[in-house]
Each structure stands twice: as C-alpha cells, then as structure tokens.
Amino acid sequence: MSECLLEASDLTMRFGGLLAVDQMSLKIMPGEIVSMIGPNGAGKTTVFNCLTGFYKATSGNIRFKGQSIEGLPGFKIARLGVIRTFQNVRLFKGMTALENLLVAQHRKLNTGLLAGLFKTPDFRKSEAEAIAKAEFWLEKVGLTEFANREAGNLAYGQQRRLEIARCMVTNPELLMLDEPAAGLNPNETAELDELISDLRRDHGVTVLLIEHDMKLVMDISDRIYVINQGRPLTSGTPDEVRNHPEVIKAYLGES
Amino acid sequence: MKSLRFAPAALSAVVLLVLTSLMLGIRMESEGTSLIVTSADSETLALIAAGALVVFLFQLFRSGIDNSLSGVKSVIPSVSPDKLLSMTKGKSTRTTLICFAVAALMIWPFMVSRGAVDLATLALIYVMLGLGLNIVVGLAGLLDLGYVGFYAVGAYSYALLNQYFGLDFWSSLVMGGMLAAFFGFILGFPVLRLRGDYLAIVTLGFGEIIRILLNNWTALTGGPNGISQIPKPTLFGLEFGRRAKEEGNVPFHEYFGIAYSSEYKVIFLYILAVLLVILTLFVINRLLRMPIGRAWEALREDDIACRSLGLNPTAIKLSAFTIGAGFAGFAGTFFAARQGFISPESFTFIESAIILAIVVLGGMGSQLGVILAAVIMTVLPEFAREFQEYRMLMFGLMMVCMMVWRPEGLLPMKRPHIKTKKTRSEPDDEVTATPVAGGA
C-alpha cells in the first residue's frame, strides 16, 4: 500500500457529544485529483482539519507517504508537503501579494541573523530567488500587475488565486483546497478549473478538493468521496457518484 | 426629548455619589482599639455634590457636547506620516537627511547645559527600550508587560559581573545583552503558547519575580540597598574621572592634555547612547526587511495561515521575544553604567508601563513614532516639575486624548514593502479589469 500518497483510515472526530466525522476512510494516489462533496455541515472541513493537523482526530490513522502523521502539529505536516487553503480566505491582508508569497517560502530562505544583518551575497541570492519564484507564480495566476498591492485590497477572486499561489511556492506534494470556487463567478470558476488541471499536469501536485460547485467537481475529479452527516456515503468516479441513489437522496432529500 | 437623556444622566450622578461618598465622604479613624466612622468635613461633601451635578449635566447634554467636540477633532492639525515619508523618498536625500540628523545629534551636546545632555541621555535609554519592546509588541504582536525584567537583567549583569569578576563596560555590554536575551528565551519557551491577555499576565508576573528576586537575594545583589560604585564606561581604556581609578591608567583629560571638566563624561555617555540607538535602529531596520521580520508580521496577521504554510509560530514568536529582550539588556547595561548605582526600585512595574506607553503613543511598529514618544515621555515631566503630583493624571489624560484623536499613535507604522519591478505601472492608476465578485 506504500504507493498511496495519503491514506486515512477509520478517522473519527468527536466534539463533546457531536460526532462530526465517523469512521471516514480515504485514499489518495499520487497525481490524482480527488474531491470531497456533501451537504453543508457534513464534516468535510473537519476531515481537512484532521488531515492537516489543525484538529487532533479522536481516533484513526493518517499516513502520508507511508509515514504516520496523526498527532503531528499542523506546521510539521505542512513541512512534509501537505499544504491547504481555507474556506474563508486567509491571506496576510496588510502585506502585499508578493510578500505573501515570500512569507510562504520562509522555510527555504536564508534566515540566518547575521547573514541578513550584513546582507551577505548568500542572503541576497536567496532573497532574489524567492522573489523570482514569487513572480513566476504571480504570473501564473495572473496577478503580476497586482504584485505590490496589499492582499486585503485585492478583489475576492484574486485573493482566492493568490492563496493558491501562496501554497504552490512551497512546492507542495498534496494541495488541499477548501471550497476554492466559493464566491467566484462562472468565468472565474472556469479559470480555476484550468488552473487546477494545469497544476497537476505541469507541477505534479496531487489535489484534494472540497467543493460545492458540481460542474467543477464533475469536470476535474478523478474520484469523488461523498460524505453525509460525518459518515462516508460512497465514493467513485464522477459518473458512478452522479447516478448513485444515496447521493441523490442526500442532496435532494427523500422523494 | 431624545437628546436630553434624563434617566442615564441621573443614574451616572447617583453612581458617582455612592462611590465618592464611600471613598471620600466617610473617614475611618481608630480610637484606641475600635474604629469610628466619621463623615468628612462639609467642604468635601459640597465638592462631592458639585461633582455629581457636573456629571449629571454632562450626561444630560452629552450628545450636544460630543457634536461640538467632533468639530474640534477635525480642526486639530495632524502631521501626516505619508507627507513626512514622501519628503524623504529619494534614497540619496534620505541618506543626506540621516547624516545631517546624526551630525546635529553629535554637535548639539557641546552647546547646551550639562543637565540637558544628561536628560537627553535618559531619553535615549528610553528610545532604546521603546525600540526593543516595539519588536515584541509592535512587530510580533505579543503583549509583554514584564519588559522591565530584561532591563533589570542587563543592568544587574553589568553590576555583578563587574563586582565579582571585574569585567569592564564593553565586555559587559555584550554579556548583558546576551544574558537578557537568554532570559527572554527561557521565559518565552514555556509561555509563548499562550496568547493575548494570558501572555500579558505571565510576563507581568515574570517582571515582578525578577524584581523581587533582586530585592531579596541580599547576599548576591545587596537587596534593596542595590549596588553602587559601578564604573563608568571607558574610551579605549581612558577613564573620565579626575584621577584614574586603576593603577597605570591615564584619565581622558590628561591623555589629551586638556583641563579636567566633568562635562566630558556626560557628553561621552550621551554620544555612546546615540551610537547604541543608531545600532538598534540599524538592526531593527534590517530585521524588518529580513524573512524573520516578514514572518513576524505574517504571524501577527494570521497565525493559522502561518501554520498551514509550515512556519512554526512558537519559534517565530520566540525569536521576537529573545531579540527584544536582548535590546532591553543593552539598555540596562548602559543604564547601570550611567547611574553608577542600581537598586531594584528602578525596575518596578511602572517602568514597564511607561515603556509600553511609549510604544503605544508612538504608534505600534513605528520607529520614528517610538523615538518621538520616548522623547516626549522623558522630557515633558522635566518641564512640568511643578505638577509633580499630577504627573500620572496628565499621563492618563494624554493617553485618553490620543486614543480619541490618534488611535494609531503619533506616527503610525509605515512598513517598508518589497517591490517587484515587473509591475509596469502602479495598479491604482488603471481601471481594475477584474470584476469584484463580492455579491456572488
């Protein structure tokens, strides 16, 4: 089973009396685009939070590339290459778009105190590389013109794209997007669709996605997990899921 | 009538009456073994009544007063920091300006009285402390109420190292800074997982622990008597006293063949303080442009996002805490050398409060603002000597006024942004092409 990129089994998360996630299992192969769908409050974001170490799962196993990661703090999981976005965009609003991307590269920069104080050639080089990389990704998500603008002043769709770019500068292996299309207009959603497929094709990232926009989900996903009330309902290819009676029932109610 | 609010006004007056008559109107006197409650003299009671009336009237006409005050607000002139910065835009003009400022600072002490130079030195110590705390509070957003503890560590490490090991000022300056930074690290390690108010309380406690420890460890620190006869700094081994304390040393004035004057020492201390402040400013300016400075700001804005990107929040906070403490250590060492005498009394909580007030008054994160505020906070009390008793009152009033009219501080922070040259034009000038998808 070592070829799995991320594997979670029997993941359970309990908040007091509320069972938010119940016996969820999930497998993601390298290079896949996997979606998680389900009605509001189904526990999708909770699964995300457990996988990325923001919540400590009540029980269950999470393995990333064969290595057990449950119980690790969020920043350590992020360092392994599991990078996420947030449902409500979390940018550093007072910093410029470019700086947002530089902060994300913090780990790879020359952070030596003396090197920075005296601007050693090494330090300049690493800064220049970081800026070049940030510029590349700004170009990629179409924000070059807005590089020097404060992130909080960008339009909503631009903020969404900047958040994805901010993930990408860290060279993630698994990119986890929490409702990336929320609040976008149809044009922007189409662009996002293209961007995500592009990320997989050209940059080799695996994508796990929570989304309500069915067109986007059906379009780009290799596989889909359906969650309802914390419990896994079914999983499969878009076509299988689309025609699954339970899914129709969960979404449209009992007829 | 809606604008005359009768009930709330009456309520405030009653609250005032109850509180003041309990606190001021009644007096307890001990007679033998028993306590007797007596009412205060009629004058006090009349004053209380007058006070209640004033509160009542103020509350009654409050909306009207507020309106007329808001008129005042717009009248008050304000120096826009943008303007100040735009004046110093070009790099070369900026450098020239800085050179002129430094030159002026260096020449100035030779033209004024000894007292003024001494006061300026004190102000510079507070500038250093303010800048150091600014790293912790203004940049990293950690409320530290025990900053004076690190100041004390710096001061006492020079005093003790000198007393027990005979170390001179210069090596102690390095040691004092490092020791204070070490204390900051040790304290920060367990407490930095706390946030906001909890962190403030723990640091407050730490500041007090240091002071009480210094006060009670009589064998080592001399307790409340403090440590005296701390030597002044030397200039490459030249002392500034009339006679050299150490054998074989030549005092400054003899070496240069000039007449002795006690002013040399004061001016030397002043210049030393200026140099230390310049060093501090340089380091902080570099830090702001370094990855660590960006990480501080990012952490202040959103620590969850930081964690999701693989930044370790504790390590980043710890670095701010440690560096800030280090600067307090430098300031403390210098303070001990300047005073020649230190005791735990110099490191009470009120000092922490003043340093924090400097940071808030100047504008969180703003270096120019902190310098200005430190000067105001040290120089104003000297001018207002007659109002000694009302110092705290004026201090409070100043804070309230500032919160009303300049809530972001005297000179709010303008952070240096890293710019990319790839942008063709300032985006603000052109029409935004992408629609704002706010309502979608």
Chai-1 contact restraints between the chains, C-beta under 6 A:
chainA,res_idxA,chainB,res_idxB,connection_type,confidence,min_distance_angstrom,max_distance_angstrom,comment,restraint_id
A,G74,B,R307,contact,1.0,0.0,6.0,A-B,restraint_1
A,F75,B,R307,contact,1.0,0.0,6.0,A-B,restraint_2
A,F75,B,G310,contact,1.0,0.0,6.0,A-B,restraint_3
A,F75,B,N312,contact,1.0,0.0,6.0,A-B,restraint_4
A,A78,B,S308,contact,1.0,0.0,6.0,A-B,restraint_5
A,A78,B,L309,contact,1.0,0.0,6.0,A-B,restraint_6
A,A78,B,G310,contact,1.0,0.0,6.0,A-B,restraint_7
A,R79,B,G310,contact,1.0,0.0,6.0,A-B,restraint_8
A,R84,B,S308,contact,1.0,0.0,6.0,A-B,restraint_9
A,R90,B,D302,contact,1.0,0.0,6.0,A-B,restraint_10
A,R90,B,A305,contact,1.0,0.0,6.0,A-B,restraint_11
A,F92,B,A298,contact,1.0,0.0,6.0,A-B,restraint_12
A,F92,B,E301,contact,1.0,0.0,6.0,A-B,restraint_13
A,G94,B,E301,contact,1.0,0.0,6.0,A-B,restraint_14
A,T96,B,H417,contact,1.0,0.0,6.0,A-B,restraint_15
A,L98,B,T420,contact,1.0,0.0,6.0,A-B,restraint_16
A,E99,B,R294,contact,1.0,0.0,6.0,A-B,restraint_17
A,L102,B,R294,contact,1.0,0.0,6.0,A-B,restraint_18
A,V103,B,R294,contact,1.0,0.0,6.0,A-B,restraint_19
A,V103,B,A298,contact,1.0,0.0,6.0,A-B,restraint_20
A,A104,B,L309,contact,1.0,0.0,6.0,A-B,restraint_21
A,H106,B,P291,contact,1.0,0.0,6.0,A-B,restraint_22
A,H106,B,A295,contact,1.0,0.0,6.0,A-B,restraint_23
A,H106,B,L311,contact,1.0,0.0,6.0,A-B,restraint_24
A,R107,B,G310,contact,1.0,0.0,6.0,A-B,restraint_25
A,L109,B,P291,contact,1.0,0.0,6.0,A-B,restraint_26
A,T111,B,P291,contact,1.0,0.0,6.0,A-B,restraint_27
A,T111,B,I292,contact,1.0,0.0,6.0,A-B,restraint_28
A,G116,B,M290,contact,1.0,0.0,6.0,A-B,restraint_29
A,L117,B,R286,contact,1.0,0.0,6.0,A-B,restraint_30
A,E135,B,T420,contact,1.0,0.0,6.0,A-B,restraint_31
A,E135,B,K422,contact,1.0,0.0,6.0,A-B,restraint_32
A,T144,B,K422,contact,1.0,0.0,6.0,A-B,restraint_33
A,E145,B,T423,contact,1.0,0.0,6.0,A-B,restraint_34
A,E145,B,P427,contact,1.0,0.0,6.0,A-B,restraint_35
A,F146,B,P427,contact,1.0,0.0,6.0,A-B,restraint_36
A,A147,B,T420,contact,1.0,0.0,6.0,A-B,restraint_37
A,A147,B,T423,contact,1.0,0.0,6.0,A-B,restraint_38
A,N148,B,K419,contact,1.0,0.0,6.0,A-B,restraint_39
A,N148,B,T423,contact,1.0,0.0,6.0,A-B,restraint_40
A,R149,B,P427,contact,1.0,0.0,6.0,A-B,restraint_41
A,A155,B,T434,contact,1.0,0.0,6.0,A-B,restraint_42
A,A155,B,V436,contact,1.0,0.0,6.0,A-B,restraint_43
A,Y156,B,A437,contact,1.0,0.0,6.0,A-B,restraint_44
A,Y156,B,G438,contact,1.0,0.0,6.0,A-B,restraint_45
A,G157,B,A437,contact,1.0,0.0,6.0,A-B,restraint_46
A,G183,B,A437,contact,1.0,0.0,6.0,A-B,restraint_47
A,G183,B,A440,contact,1.0,0.0,6.0,A-B,restraint_48
A,L184,B,A437,contact,1.0,0.0,6.0,A-B,restraint_49
A,N185,B,A437,contact,1.0,0.0,6.0,A-B,restraint_50
A,N185,B,A440,contact,1.0,0.0,6.0,A-B,restraint_51
